[in-house]
Amino acid sequence: MFSIRILHNAITNKIGGMEIFMMNILRNINRDEFQFDFISDGYEPVFEDEIKSLGCNIYNMPSRVKHPLKFQKEYNKVLRQNNYDIVHIHKNSAAELAAFVACKKAKVKNVIAHSHNTSPMSGKLAIPLHYINRSRLKKLSNIYFSCSELAGRWMFGDNMVDSGNVTFIPNAIDVDKFKYNSEIRNKIRDKLKLNNKFVIGHVGRLHHQKNHKFLIEIFVKIYKKNQNAILMLVGDGDLRQEIEKQVIELGIQNVVFLLGSQKNVNELLQAMDVFLFPSLFEGFPVVAIEAQTAGLPCIVSDKITKEVVLCDGCIRISLQDDIGKWVNAVVQSARNENAHEQIRKAGFDIKNMVENLSKMYRSYIK
């Protein structure tokens, strides 16, 4: 019999930062001590087969945005039937609080609000609703996590962060899985016919947040200087057609690889020569840690928290700077094959993070 039952909310149909974070915990936590279950909010969840194979339940709810009352009713039913010790709710914003309201009605004792971003993912009303709901969020939960200082201030406010009421949970990774590996690099580059190519890579949803339009503009400038340059885009999303159109209009379709969502990101990172990440906003991008661990120089926007810079090869550049500064940073970058040791020392190894999180989980139910 499991001693601690935890419900995670929510896993979607896309491989994103929150999904990777939840799966990293699940794969490494002591599953004899902790029973994890998951809420899926109107989606066919990603990683479904693996989640079920590890003994977890997935509860597919009606969309909380389209059917908030039905969502709360079904969610409340799951809570009452399973008597969870902790509900761990992962959020980009406080724009809607349906899961928290359901927890309040079901009298869940331990509700974790975990901030994973610094802006809502979509919706014109999301930002004003977020600020209206922040005070409610703090009353509907009693434990506060964030992936970065900026994400904590965004979700809970400056006073909560400055008073020490928000706990920083690093978006840790399996360092051994992502560290530089020349054999994997050669295998993937052979498979994709990338030998002698300068591969600029990006991993992320094809979404406004990731700023692909600007990323491609940077690549075009680089390609004019270096005809061996290749752009590898890993991820899928609503903007795929728009990005494909931009690539065709620029005449670079033969040197831009749109690979879609992939489960072997650790291997694809090895094939890259530099990682380009000009996001408009982020909480704490896990993939930037993965890329640094793989020894990649990372050129990221200043909208990404400075806490993500763990190695010398990670450079933050303002989105207001001339595009030439971005181009030069990419061209002059160099790989660091031993970067994984810096990542481990910085506390971003999943094994250490899960051990600390397990201690916190235990402390909440005493």
PyMOL commands that set and color helices and strands:
alter all, ss='L'
color gray80, all
select helices_A, chain A and resi 17-28+48-53+68-82+98-105+126-140+149-156+158-162+175-178+182-191+208-210+212-225+240-249+265-271+286-293+306-308+323-331+339-345+350-364
alter helices_A, ss='H'
color red, helices_A
select strands_A, chain A and resi 4-11+34-41+58-61+86-91+111-115+143-146+167-168+198-203+229-234+256-260+274-277+298-301+314-317
alter strands_A, ss='S'
color yellow, strands_A
deselect
rebuild
show_as cartoon
